[in-house]
């Protein structure tokens, strides 16, 4: 009974604060604050009810987890509503917006060509016999593509393909009239890129491509009605479910047609179970509360957090580079999954493993400041094409840090994206020729 009360209380807090904020600022489903609170609701109160009514769990552990999560949520609000985030957001300069059309075309074509070349390089290094081999052996191909060393190639390939696509879309929606042939060519590139990303079993990347375009339209053209957003949401949810099922079936030994047939033939309940399994961060946090410290690992007292500063360095340049928090968590609690998947303990689990409950307070407070900073910066530069281009690539970062922690692949992706987008914008910006 106590857990139902706590989960209900958590739900009421999230829904109430979100409703009040929307009344003050207007509904914006793609703002950092909205992304955080919506995903927080599904990761924690929604998942808590799923565990209570349909799962097997230790009642005392779930109670403690929900208490810590409520403490963490109030710490997030404290960081978000203090003025420091607003001050920092106003201090950061806008990204370049004076873009040269001719430079954009040349640099974007070069980037896209380089991205496609990287994909075929990854295929060659994985040695699966081409694209069909990658699709029919998706689990193994994904494991190799995101393994140590190879992950940087995959990340850069994604950025080099997605940035030109997003910029192209920005130019199309800013024009009053665009020829059908141009839209047709754009659609071909969109489908090609989606198929490339899907071959990795990268559900988040594929969905992120469509969401990045929606974000650009929302901020640079006009607001999308809730009716259309609901249709888009249903489509993306079905896409995630199908992609997850496809990846689970594509273990090798069967044809591409058999994989598609088996994936599409799963019952609706199986698809629902697949989608809910994506929200397992609360279960992982409960595992930490129940079993940590372990015989092989004590509280880290900031050691895993200091590793953030060296994570963007490729391992071939730094052989002794520490592991990400997801790898550490998997090795300690799910050793049978090592080599197959890296499980993320959430920011609650990461900060607890460092400083107990004090770590949760500090971590969520910092995330609140980061979220406020991002919110203010986005509101200040909503019509800046450079800012929207960057935000369209990383809009999910509040939810990524929430689910994975700071010392995670989300941080590496954020840093690389910032560097690549800034370099790209400075290459394509318009510069007047100074006359002597």
Secondary structure, 3 states (H helix, E strand, C coil): CHHHHHHHHHHHHHHHHHHHHHHHHCCCCCCHHHHHHHHHHHHHHHHHHHHHHHCCCCHHHHHHHHHHHHHHHHHHHHHHHCHHHHHHHHHCCCCCCCECHHHHHHHHHHHHHHHHHHHHHHHHHHCCCCHHHHHHCHHHHHHHHCCCCHHHHHHHHHHHHHHHHHHHHHHHHHCCCCCHHHHHHHHHHHHHHHHHHHCCCCHHHHHHHHHHHHHHHHHHCCCCCHHHHHHHHHHHHHHHHHHHHHHHHCCCCCCHHHHHHHHHCCCHHHHHHHHHHCCCHHHHHHHHHHHCCECCECCCCCHHHHCHHHHCCCCCCCCCCCCCHHHHHHHHHCHHHCCCCCCCCHHHHHHHHHHHHHHHHHHHHHHHHHHHHHHHHHHHCCCCHHHHHHHHHHCCHHHHHHHHCCCCHHHHHHHHHHHHHHHHHHHHECCCCCCC
